[in-house]
Amino acid sequence: MGLRELIRTREVTAAEVEDCARRALERAHDELNALTQPPFDPSLAHEPDGPLGGVPFVIKDSGPFAQGVPFTIGSRAINGAYAHVDHDLMARFRAAGLVALGQSTAPEFGLSFATESVRYGPTRNPWDPKRGVGGSSGGAAALVAAGAVPLAHASDAGGSIRVPAASCGLVGLKPGLGRTPCGPASGEIAFGQLVEFAVTRTVRDTAHLLDAVGAPTVGDKYQAPGPPRPYAEAIRTDPGRLRIALTTEPWTGGTVNGQVAAAAVTAGQVLEWIGHAVTETRLDVDGEAVVEAAMLTVVTTGGAVLRGTPRRPDPSKLEGVSRRVLAETEEFTLLDVMKATEAQNAVTRAVGRFFQEYDVLVTPTLGRLPAPHGTLNYDHSGHTGRSWLRRLFTYGPFTATFNVSGNPAISLPLGQSREGLPIGVQLVAAHGREDLLLQVAAQLEQAVPWADRTPPLYVG
């Protein structure tokens, strides 16, 4: 990473970088409403000599993550809750030397593709403040896109890294199941569908960060095989001629905006020009099975709220969908869990068979351009958990399947709309092949560079 090299060579000091980032975060928050509280003072403890020592970042308000730091999960009903121990990934972030300077906004309970909680209000998109930033890692994406920090902690249970990355013009890698740690309080989260990592601006930064934190800890229930070489080295090597599948046809319902579909098709053409074999095809996955399996994420989130907060949330302070989610969590039976895990198994096996024939799948990340505020109204009392998932999947139909199956997937900012809005293209690979995913991403970044694109609201 460039900042780390400047600090290492003493062209700047870590204190100067931190001071600059603090001022940038405050400016970005004033414009975008992307922090839950003022920047941490002092920053959270970290190892200054780590491989990313001195690089500023922010953590996400998604639950207990950093010891002693309060969290609200975007809810007016949660107060006085804080992490008693570090999440294993937070411990890795500290050891890598990342300087945590703040906490980014997220929708209530993280169950939306719109970061517009009643508690904090809408987080605005630096490309167009009238539009949203996606969710649930929306505040993180807004701050990185605006240049306040080079990377930010994010998590993904149905698209919550990739959707904000696509909305804000960033690189968003969802590692595969078992690639990043999920302890110490859990062996898996949401039946393996939730993964923690980050959003960044470049494939290089994503590779370096995954090298620093991307390994399971002892006792993790799922452990992905280690890469044959460091990811930062892999992105400089040619993966050879690959079998690339391309589809713009959603399998969970809904339609795809023409400009969004065109960006994915163009990415396929670029890959063909690079030398890969590209085939337009269809992913044969049952969309209703994806919805049924994703209910495991919904009720696990509800259970985490009920078990992990100091007092039961006041229903009158909850947004409409959250209120229904907590009720459904308590109504969910063992037979419901069995039905959902059977659906997850069906999806996982269908995706596994697909990647016996193809090396990489290319799809749009979203089905639409970044949505105006209020499009995904989470404070609506008429939804059930399933109806809300179907609503989300009409907006972002391509992401959740690979949380259900556990495959690594990445969103790249390869397109731009006529209105100047970013368009993300998703790449997916077989389980354990983050190295291949990053190699192809690096080829696309070189062929269709995006480094010179900055949003109108930029503080970097």
N, C-alpha and C positions, 0 to 999 in steps of 0.2 A: 504494500500500500504506500502511496506517495507520502502521506503525512508521517507515517512511521519512519520512513527513510529520512525525511527532513529532520525529525527529532533525533534519530540515530546518528546522523552526521553533524549534529549540533548547529544546523542552519537556523533552526528555531528551537525554543525550549518547550517542554511539555506544558509548563505554566502559561506560556504565550498562546499555545494552541487552545488550552482550556478556556482562557479568558476570551478569546475570539469566538469560541463555540458558545459560550454563555451568552454573549451579546447577540449572536446570530439566532440562538434559540428564542430569546426574548422578542426579537424583531419578528421572527417567523410566527410565534404564537400570537402576537398582536394582530397579525394579518390573517392567520389561518385557524386559530383556536384549536391547537393540537396538543397542548400539555394539560395535565390534570391539576397541576400545582406549579408554583414557581420553581425554577431550576434548583436542584439539590445544592445545599451549601453547608458543609463541603461536599464534594463529589464522593461517591461510594468508594470504599477501599478497593485497591487493585494492585497488581504486581507491575511496577513500572518497567521492569526489564523483560516482560513477556514479549512474545513475537509481535504483538500489536500494541505494545506499551505506549500510552499517551494518546491513543486514538479516541476521540469522543464519541459517545453513542447514548441512546436512551433506551429504557426498558418499557415494556407495555403493561398497561393496567388490565391484566388478564387474570389476576388471582395472586396467590402467595408465590412470590418469585425471589425477591431479594430480602435477606434477613433484616427485620426491623422496619421495612418500608411499608407503609399503609397501602391498601388497595381497596377499590370500590367496585371493580368490574363494570364501571360506567353506571352504577345504580344509586339512586337517592336512598334506597332502602338499606344500603350497606355502609356502616360507619363503625370505626373502631376496630377494623380487621387489619391484621398485618401478618407478614410471614415470620414464622418462628425460626426457620432455618433457610439457608439458601437452597433453591432448586439446583440440581446438579449442573444444569447448563449455566446458571448464573455463576456458580463456582468456576466453571470453565472460562466464562467471560472475564472474571476477575483475574484468573491465572494468565490469561492471554494479554492482560494489561489494558483492556478497554476501560475507559473512564466514563462511568454512568453519571450523567448530568441531569437527568429528568425522567419523567414518566409520561408516556404518550396516551392519548385518548383512545377509547374503544367503545363500541356500542354496548348497551346493557347485556351482560352475561356473554358477550361475544357472539351472539346468535343472529347476526345480520351482515349483509353486504353493504350496509350504510352506517357510517360512524356519525350518528346524529342522536345521541342519548338526550333524554330530557334533563338529566343532571348537568351535563356539560354543554349542551347545544351542539349544532352541526360543526364538524371540522370541514374547513373549506379547501377546495382543490387549488393549488398554486397555478394550474393551467387555466382555470376559470372558477372564480370564487362562488359562482352560482351553482356549481356542480359539486357532487360528493367525491369522496376519496376512496370509496369502497370500504370494505370491512372484512374481518374485524380489526385488522392491524392498520386502521386508517390514519391515526395520528402519527404513527411511525413513518408511514409512506409519505405523508404530507411534509414532514420535517426533513426527510432525506431528499425528496424532490426539490424542496426549496433551498437546499444547500446548507441547512443549519448544521447537520452532522452527515458524515459519509455513509453511515449504516445505522440500523436500529433493530433492536430485538423485535421479533414478530412470531406469531404462532398461527397454525393452520389446521382446522378440523373439517373444512369443507371447501376451502379456497381462500382462507383469511390471510395468507401471504400473497398468493398470486393475484387475487382480485384487486387489492390496493396497489400492487405493483403495476398491473395493467392500467389502472385508473390514473396513476401518477407518473407513468413513464419510467419505471424502474425495473431492475432485475429482482425477481422474487423466486427463490428456490424453496420448494417444500421437499426436504430430504425424505427418503424412504423410511419405512418402519424399521426402527432399530439403529438408525444412523446417528441420531443425537440422543442424549440421555433424557430420561423422563422421571428420575427419582429425586430425592430419596423416599418421598411419600407414596410413590406409585410404581408398579412394574410396567404398567401401560395406562394410557389415558384414553377414555372414550373407546374402549375395546380396540385400541391401537390406531384409531383414526386421527388423533391429534398429535401434531409434531411441532416442536419449537425450533426456531432458527432466526432468520433475519431478512430484511430487505436492504439492498445495496444499489449502487449506480452502475457497477461494472461486473462483468463475469470474473475478471481478475480478483476483485475484492471478495466476491462470493467464494471463489476457490481458496483464497488465503484464509478466510474465516472458517470455512469448513475444515481445512487442515488443522486449525487451532482448536476447534471444539467438537469435531465430528467423529466421535467414537463413543460407544456405550460404556457404562460403568459396570463394575462387578455387581452381579445380581439382577441386571436388567432382564426382563422376561424375553425380549426380542433383541437380538444382536446381529446387525448386518455385517457381512464380511468386509474386512478392510480392503482399501483400494490397492492395486498393484504398485502404484507410485503416488507421491503427493499430488493433490488436485492441482496445485499451482504449477506443477511440472506437466501434468497431463494435458492442460489446456494449450501447451506449446507443442503438442505432438499430434500428428495426423491420425484420425481413427480408421482411415482406410475407407473403402467404398461400402456404404451402409444401405440397408433396406429401410427406406423411410415410407411410412404410411401417412396420408393426409386426408382429413375429413373436416368439413364445415357443417356437417349434419348433426344436430343435437339428438341424443338418445334419451334425454330426460324431459323432452317437451320444449315448446317454445320455438321461436324463429331467430335467425341471426341477421343482424344489420348488414347491408350490402358492403359498406366500407370495412366492417370488421372481418367479414368473410374474405374480402379481397386481400387483406393484409396477410392472412394465413396462406392463401393461395400463392401470393407473391413470395412468401418465405419458402414454400415448396419449390417454386421455380428457381430461387437462389440456390437451394440445396442441390437441385438437379444440375445447375450450372457449375457448382463446386465439384460435382462428380458422383453424387449419390444416386441411387435408383429410387425414384419417387413414384408411389402408386396412390391414386385416389381410391379410397375404399370406405368402408363403414365399420365402426366398432360394434360388434354384436353383443350388446349388453342390455339387459332388461332394465329400463329406466325406473319402473316401479320397485324393483329390487334395490336399486340405489336409494330411493326414498325410504324404503323400509329399513335398510341398514343404517342410513343416516339418523334415524330415530334414536339409535344407540348414543350418538353424540348429544342429541337434544336432552335425553333423560339423564345421561351422565353429567351434563352441565348442571341440570337442575339438582341432582344429588350432591354435586360438589358444593353448590351454594348452600343447600340445607345442612350439610355436614361440616362445611369449612368456614362458616362465619360465626361470630360470637353469639348471635341471637337470630331467631327466625325473622326473615324479612317481613316488614309490614306490607301486606298486599296493597294497601291504598297508595303506597309510594312506588309500586312497580308499574312498568309499562305493560300494555295490554298483552302482548305475546309472552312476556316473562311470567306474568301472572298465570297464564294458561299452561306454560311449560312446567312450572312448579306443581300445579295440580296434576298434570299428566304424569309427572315423575312419580308421584305418590300412588297413582292409579296403575302404573306399569307392573305387570305380573311376571313371574318366571316364564310362563308360556309366551308372553310378549317378547321377552329377551331371547328365548329360543327361536322364535320366528324371525327376529331381526338378525340374529347371528347366522341362521340358515341363509337368509338373503345375502348377508355379507360374504358367506362362503361361495355362493353362486356367482356373485360379482367377481370375487378374487380369482376364481378358477377361469371364468370367461376372459378376464384381462390377461391372466397367465398364458392361456392358449394363444391369445393374440400376439404376445411377445415371443412366442416360439417361431412365428412367421416373419415378424418385423423387429428391427432394432430400436427404432424411434417412431413415435406417433406425433404428428403435428396437428394442432387444433387452434381455433381462436381461444383466448383465455376467457373473455366475456362473450355474451351474445349481443351486447349493445355498447354504445359509447358511454362514458361516465355519466351517471344519471343526475338530473337536477335534484336539489334537496327536496325531500318529502316524497320522492318516488316510491321508496320502500318504507312505508309507514309502520314502524315497529310498535308504535303506541296504539295499535288497532286491536280492539278486544274480540273481534269476530273470528280470529284465526285459531285453528288447532295447531299442534306441532307439525303434523303432516301437511296441512294446507299452507303453512308458512314456508316449509321446505320447498313445496312446489312453486310457491311465489318466488323464492330465491332462485330456483333452478330455471325459471323463465328468463331471468336476468343473467345468471352465470351458469349455464347448463353443462359446462365441460370440466369443472374442477373436482367436485365432490367424489366422483367415481374413484379417483386415485387416492383419496383418503381412505375410502372403503377397502380398496385393494392393497394399499400400502406402497404403491409404486412411487419412485421419485418423479417430480414434475417441476418445471421451471417456466416462469413467464418472462418473456423478453420484450422490450419496447421497440418492436420492429416497424410499427406503422404509425401514421399520423393522419387524422381526419381532415376533411376540407376546412373544418372549423379550427384546426390547429390542436385538437385534443389527441392525447396519446392512445395508441391501440396496442394491446398486448397479444402476443402469440405464444401459445403453450407448447412445450415439448415434454414428452413423457418417455421414460425408458423402463426396462425390466428391473425387477427388484435387485438392489445392490449395485446398480450401474449409474450412480451419480457421476462417476468419472466420464463415461460415455456422453452423458447428458451435457456436462460442462464442456467437453471437447467440441460437440456440435454447436453449442451456444457460442463458444469462442470463434468458431468459423463464421457464424452468422454476424457476430459483432464486428469482425474484421471486414466482412463483405458489405454490411449495411450498418455502418457506425452511427451511434446515437449520442456520442459524447458532446457534440456541439449543440445539442438541443437543450435549452433551458427554459423554464416556464416564465411567464411575465412576472410572477411574484417570486423572486429569487434573491436570497440574502447571502449566498456563499461568497 
